[in-house]
């Protein structure tokens, strides 16, 4: 009895189906067909025809046949994509889903935030192993380099998106692209040209040539690829230390195409490249044997991420192998950090792929005893945790500008600083305005009546009445006769306040007059607010202000209830997630590098408050912002059609991870969260 038959004995008297159409499926069929009732073969992109003497069926037909087991014949990496596709329907119909190694693909690991209990190699240990051999053979994709995408087949969806942008519609393009590669791989190791020649011939595709399709996919893939920096550094040290290094890859790219990708990142530390498509054979079909012929007796160790292609196939060819984990392997070990159910459309796949390729770029996650997930720099904090939600907010913001025909875009200081920078870059120089304001400046210019002062009084100030008058209105009040200020309110100083606000109002208007305001409504950005600034600024301009907020507080506030405000987060959504708890952290880093606006002089020139942040804090904020900015630009390069895929649930999971990971950057941990209007300060560690 074979190991496979023994593993699945409980299904001996049940109908089963096999998922996969590769030559490995034929081997499995030959091994188990006498023992099991196999009703058909499944495939993600084909559900008719015959292969290996069995019908190719749909998942619906498998359900109709009352299949109790679907056995997936695929590499571990492919198994994840297959599980993503059919796991839910299998659970709903009580069908067990296993791979040929006996792993239950329907069971998702519990979410954890460290790698304790995982047997992974350390960097120095790998270096020591390599030192015992004359030559190093190394896998390329997911080992030395990686894509900023979850599954390699997601590239086909991106190609399909670009084709649609060009007005070229090929029905089920991604399915046909994958089917073509699978079919040809049974016979040989195809080139990308082979794959597209097959597609155009078999599916009678018109309107685009093989070369155009080939170039489009190659360019998209090239832009997705980044080095795994720690692995590159190790192999570079090995190569320049005198060892031969051979890249051995199952790929449809030719050597010259791979060299172009690697040269982009200055990866030149290799002796030669063995690309499967140039030899017409994969690692499982004899590519390692070709390498052995070249080595002429020299000892060699192979390094790779794929258990079958890199480890089992190398060892079958008498080449010792070292297993390192891909980014997806590492993410899976942590139960996908709860992200799995959100990986649906191409936007979410890009988001998770960018996250994974940054957080798990290095395979060396096992260097300390605690094995915690560490985020070492402020730049990474911005890129990993903050950037996705900023990206989605700006897409929403731009939609509101267009849908509401808003002719002017004002990003209010200080929270609008980075957002304006990104927005203008994205919209190719759109003439948005960085509008100098603050709650203090807006109130000082907008207050006109004692009723306004009653409204301000409700905004509780942490301090004495003298401090209140000084901080919010810039007034120094002499000690009153009797000497007791404790019972005083703003109304006791209404004459002094209103005299000053009259001057402040005229000065502010002189600043506004210098702005290039077009006819039409103004998109008035505020990050998190009740609407106080908008209410008072509206009194200074004739154009209608439409507030576009990330989050609106105190919607029930009577004084601001008549304002025109649209909010990215509704009050109902705030109740269902942690965004209310975390917006202070975001607000601290989405800021300018100038102090808060105090007011304006008689020529409309701005006056700032004194800067309270030190150089370390400002440098840290800049690093966070650089991470957010680079993320946005990288996403834009990967997926030019930005008007897609807002997923707040996924964004919130990224944001919550700041509380679950080990933040190492001391400057970030030392940040103070300031609210000068309310005269409050909170240490960042209290919010984490």
VEXPASE-545869 format. One line per 5 residues: for each residue z, x, y of C-alpha. Coordinates in steps of 0.2 Angstrom, whole numbers, m for minus. Last residue first. Layout:
// residues N
Z:X:Y | ...
//
This chain:
// residues 688
106:1:259 | 112:m8:275 | 128:1:277 | 119:17:273 | 109:14:289
124:14:300 | 126:m1:311 | 126:m1:330 | 130:m16:342 | 128:m19:361
120:m36:359 | 105:m31:369 | 107:m13:363 | 104:m17:345 | 104:m1:336
102:4:317 | 108:22:316 | 99:34:305 | 109:46:295 | 102:40:278
84:43:285 | 89:61:291 | 97:64:274 | 81:61:264 | 87:59:246
85:40:243 | 90:37:225 | 81:21:220 | 88:3:218 | 91:m2:236
74:4:243 | 67:m5:228 | 70:m22:237 | 55:m18:249 | 43:m16:234
50:m32:227 | 48:m40:244 | 29:m35:245 | 26:m42:227 | 33:m59:232
24:m58:249 | 7:m58:241 | m7:m58:254 | m23:m55:244 | m38:m53:255
m45:m51:272 | m44:m32:270 | m62:m31:264 | m64:m12:264 | m54:m10:248
m51:8:243 | m54:15:261 | m44:1:269 | m30:4:256 | m30:23:261
m29:18:280 | m15:6:277 | m5:19:266 | m8:33:279 | m1:22:293
15:17:283 | 18:35:278 | 15:41:295 | 27:28:302 | 41:34:290
38:52:295 | 39:47:314 | 55:38:311 | 62:54:303 | 57:65:318
65:52:330 | 81:53:320 | 81:72:319 | 78:73:338 | 93:62:342
92:43:346 | 102:37:362 | 88:38:374 | 93:32:392 | 86:15:396
68:15:403 | 60:11:420 | 42:6:420 | 31:7:435 | 26:m10:443
25:m3:461 | 42:m10:466 | 51:m4:451 | 51:m10:433 | 64:m15:420
75:m7:407 | 62:m5:393 | 71:2:377 | 69:21:374 | 52:29:370
47:35:353 | 41:17:348 | 48:7:334 | 44:0:317 | 57:11:309
73:2:315 | 65:m15:313 | 61:m12:295 | 79:m8:291 | 85:m23:301
72:m34:292 | 81:m31:275 | 94:m44:274 | 83:m58:280 | 69:m52:268
81:m55:254 | 72:m70:246 | 73:m89:244 | 82:m94:261 | 69:m84:271
55:m93:263 | 61:m110:269 | 63:m103:287 | 45:m98:287 | 40:m80:286
24:m75:295 | 29:m85:309 | 19:m95:322 | 27:m99:339 | 21:m110:353
38:m113:362 | 45:m130:365 | 60:m127:354 | 65:m111:364 | 80:m119:374
85:m130:360 | 88:m117:347 | 84:m125:330 | 71:m111:326 | 86:m99:326
76:m84:320 | 58:m82:318 | 51:m69:306 | 36:m58:307 | 31:m66:323
15:m72:331 | 20:m81:348 | 6:m90:356 | 7:m87:375 | m3:m98:387
m11:m88:401 | m3:m91:419 | 10:m77:417 | 28:m74:423 | 36:m89:416
29:m86:399 | 38:m69:400 | 55:m79:399 | 51:m90:384 | 42:m76:375
57:m64:377 | 69:m77:371 | 58:m83:356 | 71:m82:342 | 66:m65:337
60:m54:323 | 44:m44:326 | 37:m50:342 | 19:m51:345 | 12:m62:359
m6:m67:355 | m12:m72:372 | m23:m87:377 | m39:m87:387 | m46:m78:401
m45:m59:399 | m30:m49:405 | m33:m31:410 | m15:m26:414 | m11:m20:431
m5:m38:436 | 8:m37:423 | 16:m22:431 | 16:m31:448 | 23:m47:439
38:m36:433 | 42:m30:450 | 42:m48:457 | 53:m54:443 | 66:m40:445
68:m44:463 | 72:m63:460 | 82:m57:445 | 94:m47:457 | 97:m62:468
100:m73:453 | 113:m61:446 | 123:m59:462 | 123:m78:465 | 127:m82:447
142:m70:445 | 155:m83:440 | 142:m91:430 | 141:m75:419 | 158:m79:413
175:m73:418 | 191:m77:408 | 195:m58:404 | 191:m52:421 | 209:m51:428
212:m40:443 | 219:m53:455 | 206:m50:467 | 190:m45:458 | 186:m28:452
169:m23:459 | 154:m28:449 | 140:m16:443 | 124:m25:439 | 110:m19:428
107:m36:421 | 110:m35:403 | 119:m19:400 | 129:m19:417 | 133:m37:417
139:m37:399 | 149:m21:402 | 158:m29:416 | 161:m45:406 | 168:m34:392
160:m30:376 | 150:m36:361 | 138:m49:369 | 136:m66:362 | 120:m74:365
127:m91:371 | 130:m83:388 | 111:m81:390 | 108:m100:388 | 122:m103:401
113:m91:413 | 97:m100:411 | 106:m116:416 | 112:m107:431 | 94:m105:436
80:m93:438 | 81:m80:423 | 64:m73:419 | 64:m56:426 | 81:m50:420
78:m60:404 | 62:m51:400 | 69:m34:404 | 84:m37:393 | 75:m44:379
63:m30:380 | 46:m27:387 | 31:m16:389 | 16:m24:382 | 6:m12:371
m11:m21:374 | m25:m24:362 | m42:m18:366 | m50:m18:349 | m54:0:345
m61:m1:328 | m52:m16:321 | m42:m5:308 | m38:8:321 | m33:m4:334
m22:m13:321 | m14:2:315 | m9:9:332 | m4:m9:338 | 7:m11:323
15:6:326 | 21:2:344 | 24:m17:341 | 43:m15:338 | 46:m7:355
38:m15:364 | 27:m30:362 | 10:m30:354 | m1:m41:366 | m17:m47:359
m29:m57:372 | m42:m69:368 | m33:m80:355 | m46:m91:346 | m32:m99:335
m41:m95:319 | m46:m77:324 | m29:m72:331 | m20:m81:317 | m31:m72:304
m27:m55:312 | m8:m58:311 | m10:m63:293 | m19:m47:289 | m6:m38:299
9:m45:290 | 1:m41:273 | m1:m22:278 | 17:m22:285 | 23:m29:268
14:m16:258 | 19:m1:270 | 38:m3:269 | 43:2:252 | 32:15:245
23:23:260 | 37:22:273 | 50:28:260 | 37:41:255 | 36:48:272
55:48:274 | 55:60:260 | 63:63:242 | 62:46:234 | 71:49:217
71:38:202 | 86:43:193 | 86:55:178 | 105:57:179 | 105:74:169
91:81:181 | 74:87:177 | 67:72:168 | 55:64:180 | 42:78:177
26:68:175 | 23:69:194 | 13:56:203 | 26:43:198 | 31:37:215
15:40:224 | 2:35:210 | 13:20:205 | 14:13:223 | m5:15:225
m8:7:209 | 4:m7:212 | m5:m11:229 | m22:m9:222 | m18:m20:207
m11:m33:219 | m27:m33:229 | m38:m34:214 | m29:m50:208 | m15:m52:195
m2:m38:194 | 13:m49:201 | 20:m53:183 | 21:m34:180 | 31:m29:196
48:m31:189 | 51:m12:189 | 37:m11:177 | 51:m12:163 | 56:5:168
47:13:153 | 31:4:159 | 31:13:176 | 33:30:167 | 18:26:155
8:19:170 | 10:36:179 | 5:45:164 | 17:54:153 | 16:71:145
13:75:127 | 11:93:122 | m2:96:108 | m4:109:94 | m23:112:90
m26:110:71 | m41:98:73 | m30:84:67 | m17:90:80 | m29:87:94
m34:70:88 | m16:64:87 | m10:71:103 | m24:69:116 | m35:54:109
m21:45:100 | m5:48:111 | m15:48:127 | m5:58:141 | m12:76:138
m9:94:135 | m18:105:122 | m11:121:115 | m23:135:110 | m23:151:100
m38:162:101 | m49:162:85 | m66:161:93 | m61:150:107 | m79:142:110
m80:135:92 | m63:128:94 | m69:118:110 | m83:111:100 | m70:105:87
m60:97:100 | m75:86:105 | m77:80:87 | m77:61:86 | m59:58:91
m61:68:106 | m77:60:111 | m94:64:106 | m111:65:114 | m108:83:120
m112:80:138 | m104:63:137 | m87:70:131 | m85:82:146 | m79:99:141
m75:108:157 | m74:127:160 | m62:141:165 | m51:131:176 | m41:133:192
m54:126:204 | m44:110:209 | m47:111:228 | m45:93:230 | m63:88:234
m68:102:222 | m61:91:208 | m72:76:211 | m87:87:214 | m83:97:198
m82:80:188 | m99:76:194 | m106:93:188 | m98:91:171 | m105:74:168
m95:58:170 | m94:46:156 | m77:53:151 | m67:58:137 | m60:74:144
m56:92:139 | m52:104:154 | m51:121:148 | m39:134:155 | m40:153:151
m24:162:154 | m22:176:167 | m8:171:179 | m20:163:190 | m23:150:177
m5:147:172 | 0:146:190 | m14:134:194 | m9:124:178 | 9:122:185
3:117:203 | m9:105:196 | 4:96:186 | 16:95:201 | 2:88:211
m5:75:200 | m21:75:210 | m29:60:218 | m43:49:212 | m47:32:220
m60:39:232 | m70:47:218 | m69:30:208 | m78:21:222 | m91:35:225
m95:35:206 | m96:17:205 | m108:15:219 | m118:31:213 | m121:23:196
m126:6:203 | m138:14:215 | m145:25:202 | m148:11:189 | m157:1:202
m152:m15:211 | m161:m32:214 | m162:m37:196 | m151:m37:181 | m160:m42:165
m143:m42:155 | m149:m31:141 | m160:m19:151 | m149:m18:167 | m133:m16:157
m140:m3:145 | m147:8:159 | m130:6:168 | m121:13:153 | m133:27:149
m132:32:168 | m113:33:167 | m115:44:152 | m111:38:135 | m100:46:121
m110:41:106 | m113:26:94 | m97:16:95 | m96:21:113 | m112:12:117
m105:m5:114 | m88:m1:123 | m97:5:138 | m109:m10:139 | m94:m22:136
m85:m15:150 | m99:m16:163 | m103:m34:156 | m85:m40:159 | m84:m32:176
m101:m40:181 | m97:m57:176 | m111:m64:185 | m120:m51:196 | m121:m56:214
m128:m44:226 | m126:m49:244 | m120:m31:249 | m102:m37:251 | m104:m45:233
m109:m28:227 | m94:m20:234 | m82:m33:226 | m91:m30:209 | m88:m11:211
m70:m15:215 | m69:m26:199 | m76:m12:189 | m63:0:195 | m50:m11:188
m56:m5:171 | m45:11:174 | m30:0:174 | m16:1:188 | m26:8:202
m23:24:213 | m32:34:200 | m25:50:192 | m28:68:191 | m21:82:179
m14:71:166 | m20:53:170 | m38:58:169 | m41:76:165 | m34:82:148
m29:100:146 | m33:114:135 | m23:130:138 | m27:147:130 | m18:162:123
m3:152:117 | 16:155:118 | 17:154:137 | 11:136:136 | 28:131:128
38:140:141 | 29:131:155 | 31:115:146 | 50:118:145 | 50:123:164
42:107:169 | 54:96:159 | 47:86:144 | 52:68:141 | 63:59:128
69:43:137 | 87:39:135 | 90:40:153 | 74:37:163 | 82:28:178
80:12:187 | 80:m1:173 | 70:m17:171 | 71:m24:153 | 56:m20:143
42:m34:141 | 40:m41:124 | 23:m49:121 | 15:m32:116 | 27:m30:101
24:m12:95 | 19:m9:77 | 8:6:80 | m8:m5:76 | m3:m15:92
6:m32:91 | 4:m49:98 | 13:m63:89 | 6:m81:92 | 18:m95:96
5:m104:106 | 14:m102:123 | 18:m84:119 | 0:m80:115 | m6:m89:130
5:m78:141 | 1:m62:132 | m18:m64:134 | m24:m54:149 | m9:m43:153
m7:m39:135 | m25:m33:135 | m22:m22:150 | m7:m15:142 | m16:m12:125
m29:m2:134 | m16:12:139 | m10:12:121 | m27:15:114 | m34:0:105
m34:m10:89 | m23:m26:94 | m17:m36:80 | m16:m55:85 | m4:m63:73
0:m81:69 | m18:m88:70 | m18:m107:70 | m37:m108:68 | m38:m118:84
m28:m105:93 | m40:m92:87 | m54:m103:93 | m46:m104:110 | m44:m85:111
m63:m84:108 | m71:m78:92 | m82:m63:86 | m86:m68:68 | m83:m55:54
m94:m44:44 | m92:m28:54 | m98:m38:69 | m104:m55:71 | m109:m65:87
m99:m75:100 | m84:m72:111 | m87:m57:122 | m78:m50:137 | m60:m49:132
m63:m46:114 | m57:m55:98 | m62:m53:80 | m61:m66:67 | m52:m76:54
m44:m61:45 | m34:m68:30 | m25:m52:25 | m23:m41:10 | m41:m37:5
m46:m35:24 | m32:m22:27 | m39:m5:27 | m58:m8:29 | m53:m20:43
m43:m6:51 | m57:7:49 | m70:m6:57 | m58:m9:71 | m58:10:75
m76:9:77 | m73:m2:92 | m73:m21:93 | m55:m25:98 | m42:m38:95
m40:m43:77 | m36:m60:71 | m23:m67:59 | m22:m82:48 | m5:m82:38
m1:m78:20 | 1:m59:22 | 9:m61:40 | 26:m55:34 | 18:m39:27
13:m33:44 | 20:m15:43 | 17:m13:25 | m2:m17:27 | m2:m4:41
7:9:31 | m5:7:17 | 0:0:0
//
